[in-house]
């Protein structure tokens, strides 16, 4: 009975929870893309990082959630095709890695801009940002190449088995969770300290720099909260793989736990826009201004044809003269 309930809950979460995730994430990340190409933002390195974050997040949502929708009424292709099993999980892993390290770059940029040392401060540039964003994906593809090589299908399950399960858990915890979170935290702490010292010296940071700092810190918090459950699950699952006797009920519970931790992890690709809206008043005001401008343009387009129709009715012979 418990297994049936867990399976039913998972199906409902995919159908309704993931649908909300996908809709909110798609709309939010598209809004982010629109915001960060505005003249007020697009010349700053942080905008390049956040724009890249939004693009990677859109791709991630399509790559991970659309296949889940397909499994609601069809057999999961990952259990039928070894090639699809490898490519799907490889792509998911690489995109997740890109999202994490783009946020690390954004944290580093906040550190660079607060430094008085000219050499360090020179790293705060759009050229550097473009270079880092352009190499993060190729490097992630190379670092994660072991995923498609060692992934396999066993008992209609696409996953990691044997010793690789333990190795992957350690790798995932270090490369995807611990390392980026440590880098985010270190850059964040040093940046806050630098800003405090500048304030003490009565050298005020620009308002936009402070706003980007708040937005970046908020993103760091999101990634910390969403990364920990999945990493803990991987470690637990890898350790117990060699010590606990397998049975169908335990497999069902582990499968649901795995889905739940991934559900939490996917949140990092959904909420950036809403986090930025909540943490930055200028960002919020700029977004409202864009909505107002779009609304005014739409109204003008409707008013002009109506005026032309009214003029034509009042002067039916105008066109004949």
C-alpha positions, 0 to 999 in steps of 0.5 A: 500500500505504501509503495502504491501511495508513493508512486501515485504521489510521484505521478501527481507531483510530476503532473501538477508540481512539475507543470507549475515548475515549468511554467513559472521557470519558463516565464521567469527566465524569459523575463530575466533574459528581457531584463538583462538585455536592457540598456541599463543592465547589458553593459555590466559583467553581472548581467552577462552571468545572470543572462547566461544563468537564465538561458542555461535554466531554460534549456535545463527545464526543457531537457529535464521536465519535458521527458518527465511529462512523457513518462506519465502516459508512456514507458520511460525511454531511459529504461528502454534505450541505453543511448538515451539513458546516457545522453539524458543524464549526461545533459542533465549533469552538464547543465546543472554544472553550468548553472552552478558555476555561472553563479560562482562566476557572478560571486567572483565578479562581485568580489572583483568590483569591490577591490581597490587593487587595479589588477584584481579589479580589471577582472571585472569586465564584460570581456572576462565574463564572456570568456568564462561563460563561453568555456564553462560548457565545454569544460563541463562536458569534459569533466562529466565525460565519465557519466555517459561512459559508465552509466548503464541500465540494470533491471529496467533502471537507468543509473549508476551501479556497483563501485561507480555508484560510490565514486559518483556520489563522492564526485557529485558531492565535491564537484557539484555541491561542496566546491561551488558552494564553498567558492560562492560562500568565500567570494560572498564573505570577502565581498561583504567584508570589502564593502564594509571596509569601503564604507568605513573609508567613506567610499560608497559603492555604486547602487547598482553594484550593491543591488547585484551583490544582493541578487547574487547572495540570494542566488547563493542561498537558493543553491545552498538550500537546493543542493544539500538534499540531493548530495546527502541522498547520493552519499546515503544511497552509495554507502547503503548500496553495499550494506543493505539488502535490496527489496522492492519496498526499499527500492520504491522508497529510494526511487521516490526519495531520489525524485523528491531531491531532484524536485528540490534541485530543479527549484534552482532553475525556476526561482532566479527571476522571482528572487531578483524581483524580491531582493532588488528594488531597482530590478523590480522597478525596471521590470514594472516600467517595461510592463507599463511601456508594453501595456501603453504600446498595446493600448495605442495599437488598439486606439489608432484603428478605433479612431480610424474607424470612427473617422471613417464613419463620421466622414464616409465620403472622405476617401471619395474626395 
